[in-house]
Amino acid sequence: MLRTVQRAKEATERVIAALRELKKSLMKHLFTYGPVPLDQADQVPLKETEIGPVPEHWEVVRLGSLLRVAQYGLSIRAGRVGRYPMLRMNNLVDGQVDTSDLKYVDLNPEDFVKFRLHKGDVLFNRTNSFELVGKTAIFDIEGDFVFASYLIRITPDTTQLLPEYLNYHLNWEGVQHRLKALASRGVSQSNISANKLKQLEIALPSIPEQREIARILQAVDRKIEAEERRKRALEVLFQSLLHQLMTGQLRVNQIGEEAKNAHQPVAKRSP
């Protein structure tokens, strides 16, 4: 029955919610104690700093001292046609670039070179609602993309700061609270300038620790994305079965078999 597909979708949504809570808890642990097992956290010597407790051997550094570039994007109107896709604030979703809703611009070669995004760039949402201002995403996809003026391109000095670590650190709620405190609030939008962003103090572990923190959180993100794909597939199946039922292409007893098959884990299906 259709209800079987709906139950499978609801179960997947619960898994996604649980994974998001796990990620939230992991971020608090990792940015407080470092990449150590949970049962060893009490063995990590901490020091109190202006941004809260961090491991004794970590530094607390102003972000601006770790950046090679902090650049505003293009102030140009984008449309549905054009040569280059331009990322806007709505394209930053859960720390990643979402290309499902793109607009395009035409640029001369000089401007394209100036505003072209490179893998490892971190995009910072400097202007948005108070709830969304300060969110970031890492650019790690193929293609000739540029970025809009409501975003700031942050390019770290990778000898000191890895972009993957920076992206997760800035999106952690502990840092988000401090970023919100820097925002200039308007009637409908808030703003955090590049100069204010550079003044933000962040926790700086060693490069190996940064890499391990990013690896752990990336693993959780991959699990979340896998469940999101499953949810989307179930939604498509539900709509397809409903359409076939309403148009008489499928009998009710057939629907039960379709839904039952959809509920089986992919890994258990025969090749």
C-alpha positions as CSV (number, residue, x, y, z in Angstrom):
1,M,0.0,0.0,0.0
2,L,0.9,3.6,-0.3
3,R,1.0,3.8,3.4
4,T,4.1,1.4,3.4
5,V,6.0,4.0,1.3
6,Q,4.9,6.8,3.6
7,R,6.1,4.9,6.6
8,A,9.4,4.2,5.0
9,K,9.8,7.9,4.2
10,E,8.9,8.8,7.8
11,A,11.5,6.3,9.1
12,T,14.1,7.9,6.9
13,E,13.2,11.4,8.2
14,R,13.8,10.1,11.7
15,V,17.2,8.8,10.7
16,I,18.1,12.1,9.2
17,A,17.0,14.0,12.3
18,A,19.1,11.6,14.5
19,L,22.1,12.1,12.3
20,R,21.8,15.9,12.4
21,E,21.7,15.7,16.2
22,L,24.7,13.4,16.2
23,K,26.6,15.9,14.0
24,K,25.6,18.8,16.4
25,S,26.9,16.9,19.4
26,L,30.1,15.8,17.6
27,M,30.9,19.4,16.6
28,K,30.6,20.6,20.2
29,H,32.9,17.7,21.3
30,L,35.5,18.2,18.5
31,F,35.7,22.0,18.9
32,T,36.1,21.7,22.6
33,Y,38.3,18.6,23.2
34,G,39.7,17.9,19.7
35,P,39.5,14.6,17.7
36,V,39.7,12.3,20.7
37,P,37.3,9.5,21.7
38,L,34.3,10.6,23.8
39,D,35.5,8.5,26.7
40,Q,38.9,10.2,26.7
41,A,37.6,13.8,26.8
42,D,38.2,14.1,30.5
43,Q,41.9,13.4,29.9
44,V,42.3,16.4,27.6
45,P,43.9,19.4,29.5
46,L,41.8,22.5,28.7
47,K,42.4,26.2,29.0
48,E,39.8,29.0,29.3
49,T,39.9,31.5,26.5
50,E,37.9,34.4,25.3
51,I,36.0,32.0,23.0
52,G,35.5,29.3,25.6
53,P,37.4,26.2,26.7
54,V,39.8,24.6,24.2
55,P,42.7,22.1,24.5
56,E,45.8,23.7,26.0
57,H,48.0,23.2,22.9
58,W,45.5,24.9,20.6
59,E,45.9,28.6,19.7
60,V,43.1,31.2,19.5
61,V,43.8,33.4,16.5
62,R,42.0,36.2,14.6
63,L,40.7,34.8,11.4
64,G,42.1,37.7,9.3
65,S,45.7,36.7,10.2
66,L,45.1,33.3,8.5
67,L,43.6,34.4,5.2
68,R,45.1,35.0,1.9
69,V,41.9,36.5,0.4
70,A,38.6,38.0,1.8
71,Q,36.8,39.3,-1.3
72,Y,33.3,40.6,-2.0
73,G,31.4,39.1,-5.0
74,L,30.0,40.6,-8.1
75,S,27.4,43.4,-8.0
76,I,25.7,42.5,-11.2
77,R,22.2,41.3,-12.1
78,A,22.0,37.6,-12.9
79,G,19.4,35.9,-15.1
80,R,18.3,32.5,-16.4
81,V,20.7,32.7,-19.3
82,G,24.3,33.6,-19.5
83,R,27.8,32.1,-19.8
84,Y,28.8,31.7,-16.1
85,P,26.7,30.4,-13.2
86,M,26.8,32.8,-10.3
87,L,26.4,31.5,-6.8
88,R,24.1,33.5,-4.5
89,M,23.2,33.3,-0.8
90,N,20.5,30.7,-1.5
91,N,23.1,28.3,-2.9
92,L,24.8,27.9,0.5
93,V,23.0,25.0,2.2
94,D,24.2,23.0,5.2
95,G,27.8,23.9,4.6
96,Q,27.7,22.8,0.9
97,V,27.1,24.4,-2.4
98,D,23.6,23.6,-3.8
99,T,23.3,24.1,-7.6
100,S,19.6,23.2,-7.9
101,D,18.7,26.9,-8.4
102,L,21.3,28.8,-10.5
103,K,21.3,32.1,-12.3
104,Y,23.9,33.2,-14.8
105,V,25.9,36.2,-15.9
106,D,28.1,37.2,-18.9
107,L,31.5,38.6,-18.0
108,N,34.5,39.9,-19.8
109,P,37.7,37.8,-19.4
110,E,39.2,40.1,-16.8
111,D,36.2,40.0,-14.5
112,F,35.8,36.2,-14.9
113,V,39.4,35.7,-13.8
114,K,38.9,38.0,-10.8
115,F,35.7,36.4,-9.6
116,R,36.1,32.8,-10.6
117,L,35.8,30.3,-7.8
118,H,38.4,27.7,-7.0
119,K,38.1,24.5,-5.1
120,G,38.8,25.1,-1.4
121,D,37.3,28.6,-1.4
122,V,34.9,29.1,1.5
123,L,31.9,31.3,0.7
124,F,30.6,33.4,3.6
125,N,27.0,34.7,3.6
126,R,27.5,38.3,4.7
127,T,24.0,39.6,4.1
128,N,20.8,37.7,4.8
129,S,18.1,37.4,7.4
130,F,19.5,37.3,11.0
131,E,18.9,33.6,11.2
132,L,21.0,32.9,8.0
133,V,23.6,35.6,8.0
134,G,27.1,34.2,8.7
135,K,26.5,30.7,7.2
136,T,29.2,29.3,5.0
137,A,29.8,26.6,2.4
138,I,32.9,25.2,0.8
139,F,33.3,25.3,-3.0
140,D,34.4,21.8,-4.0
141,I,32.6,21.2,-7.3
142,E,33.7,21.3,-10.9
143,G,32.8,24.1,-13.3
144,D,33.4,27.8,-14.0
145,F,31.4,29.5,-11.2
146,V,31.5,33.1,-10.0
147,F,29.9,34.6,-6.9
148,A,27.5,37.4,-6.0
149,S,28.0,40.5,-3.9
150,Y,26.2,39.2,-0.8
151,L,28.9,36.6,-0.4
152,I,32.5,36.9,0.6
153,R,35.2,34.5,-0.8
154,I,37.5,33.4,2.0
155,T,40.7,31.8,1.0
156,P,42.8,30.6,3.9
157,D,46.5,30.1,4.1
158,T,46.5,26.4,3.9
159,T,49.8,26.1,5.7
160,Q,48.0,27.2,8.8
161,L,44.2,26.7,8.2
162,L,42.4,24.0,6.1
163,P,39.3,25.2,4.3
164,E,37.4,22.1,5.3
165,Y,38.1,22.7,9.0
166,L,37.3,26.4,8.6
167,N,33.9,25.7,7.0
168,Y,32.8,23.4,9.7
169,H,34.1,25.6,12.5
170,L,32.3,28.7,11.2
171,N,29.0,26.7,10.8
172,W,29.3,25.4,14.4
173,E,26.6,27.0,16.6
174,G,29.2,28.1,19.1
175,V,30.8,30.3,16.5
176,Q,27.5,31.2,14.9
177,H,26.4,32.9,18.1
178,R,29.6,35.0,18.1
179,L,29.1,35.9,14.4
180,K,25.5,37.0,15.0
181,A,26.9,39.3,17.7
182,L,29.0,41.0,15.0
183,A,26.0,41.5,12.6
184,S,24.6,45.0,11.9
185,R,20.8,44.4,11.9
186,G,18.4,46.1,9.5
187,V,14.6,45.8,9.2
188,S,14.7,42.6,7.1
189,Q,18.4,41.8,6.6
190,S,21.6,41.7,8.7
191,N,25.1,42.3,7.5
192,I,28.6,41.2,8.6
193,S,31.4,43.0,6.8
194,A,34.7,41.5,5.7
195,N,36.5,43.7,8.3
196,K,34.3,42.3,11.1
197,L,34.7,38.8,9.9
198,K,38.5,39.2,10.0
199,Q,38.3,40.2,13.6
200,L,36.6,36.9,14.6
201,E,38.7,34.8,16.8
202,I,38.8,31.1,16.1
203,A,40.3,28.0,17.6
204,L,43.3,26.8,15.7
205,P,44.4,23.2,16.2
206,S,47.4,21.6,14.3
207,I,46.9,20.8,10.7
208,P,46.7,17.0,11.4
209,E,44.0,17.7,14.0
210,Q,42.1,20.0,11.6
211,R,42.2,17.3,8.9
212,E,40.9,14.6,11.4
213,I,38.1,16.8,12.6
214,A,37.0,17.5,9.0
215,R,37.2,13.8,8.2
216,I,34.9,12.8,11.0
217,L,32.3,15.4,10.2
218,Q,32.5,14.6,6.4
219,A,31.7,11.0,7.2
220,V,28.5,12.1,9.0
221,D,27.6,14.4,6.2
222,R,27.9,11.5,3.7
223,K,25.5,9.4,5.8
224,I,23.0,12.3,5.9
225,E,23.2,12.8,2.1
226,A,22.7,9.1,1.6
227,E,19.5,9.2,3.7
228,E,18.4,12.4,1.9
229,R,18.7,10.6,-1.4
230,R,16.7,7.7,-0.1
231,K,14.0,10.1,1.1
232,R,13.8,11.8,-2.3
233,A,13.5,8.4,-4.0
234,L,10.7,7.4,-1.8
235,E,8.9,10.7,-2.4
236,V,9.2,10.1,-6.2
237,L,7.9,6.6,-5.8
238,F,4.9,7.7,-3.7
239,Q,3.9,10.3,-6.3
240,S,4.4,7.8,-9.1
241,L,2.3,5.2,-7.4
242,L,-0.4,7.7,-6.6
243,H,-0.6,8.9,-10.2
244,Q,-0.8,5.4,-11.5
245,L,-3.5,4.5,-9.0
246,M,-5.6,7.6,-9.9
247,T,-5.3,7.0,-13.6
248,G,-6.1,3.3,-13.4
249,Q,-2.6,2.2,-14.5
250,L,-2.1,0.2,-11.3
251,R,-4.4,-1.9,-9.2
252,V,-4.3,-1.7,-5.4
253,N,-2.8,-5.1,-4.9
254,Q,0.1,-4.2,-7.2
255,I,0.8,-1.1,-5.1
256,G,1.5,-3.3,-2.1
257,E,4.2,-5.2,-3.9
258,E,5.8,-1.9,-5.3
259,A,5.9,-0.4,-1.9
260,K,7.3,-3.5,-0.2
261,N,10.2,-3.6,-2.7
262,A,10.9,0.1,-2.2
263,H,11.2,-0.5,1.6
264,Q,14.0,-3.0,1.2
265,P,17.6,-1.7,1.6
266,V,19.4,-1.3,-1.7
267,A,22.4,-3.4,-0.4
268,K,20.2,-6.4,0.1
269,R,18.9,-6.5,-3.5
270,S,20.2,-9.0,-5.9
271,P,22.7,-7.6,-8.5
